[in-house]
Amino acid sequence: MNLIYKFKKLINNRILRTPGVTFLKKTSSLKKKKQHINFWINRAKSNENFNNFFFQSAELDKASTIRFSSNKNFLVGEEIFSSLANNGLIIIENALPSCEVEKIISYLNDLKNIKKKFNWLANISSSTRNNETLLNLGIPDIKNFPILKNYSDQFTKKIYGKIVLPSVQFHHLKLLNYIEKDKIRGETYLHSDRFLPHFKIFYTPFNIGVGDAPLKFCLGSHKINEKYLAFFENAVHFDETDIDCKKIMENKKIEIVTTLPNTLYLCFTNGIHSRSSFLNPNSERYMVFLQYVEGFNKLDYLLN
Ligand SMILES: [Fe+2]
């Protein structure tokens, strides 16, 4: 199981991964950058489902709330998809039934203490950055969490036009008595992950307060239009320090996603986002990430 998993991961990362900003960063010719962006954006446009979420202008009268509560069958209704298309971010509170919340908490505790009581798809990895943070990362099988998988299936069917299996990561992150003073590129600077339609689903069984590095998202910044494309053609850092990024964010609201326990949120991370800084030197954060950049890759764009 582990070997097959590692092999698939390798092929996905080396060959099939959906283009990010690496090519744009290493290419100086504006003409080549435009060709590259246009080619992939045209491929994206041929997916009808992307049209509503990424290419149609936001309808501001339908962009009211982004916070919802789960319904009794854990189904995602049209008002949630409509808000997502307009805002690029939605939050579902009370997202999972208590038995599944408890199961996720058990897995996260197993990860924190590296007890390996559960069957993880790859070895739990533990890494530190400059002795400032300690991150334990585990990859469970999504089948163990049927309602979470059901949310993932509903969102991928609507956004990609087919069910796409997520890459699932459970994180336990701990600050080692460290105060985040400087901003970090790709993390605490507002930035975009890639120019193509892109999203992540986050789930937390616990509160995320303002000091716990909540996600920030510039509502509506995921819409692919002329301003958006100019940003990717001209950007140096692909973040808020680029002038064209400021133009995308003009007159838009930055939402800070603090949460109650048992909250799921989905963010279009081709839009402008960051995490906030941790404000407590001994902060701990437990988080579940669902990502689709491997499940929906270059082949899905090219063969569409
Ligand atoms: Fe990001």
Residues whose N, C-alpha, C, O or C-beta is under 5 A from the ligand:
A	BS01	LIG	G186 D193
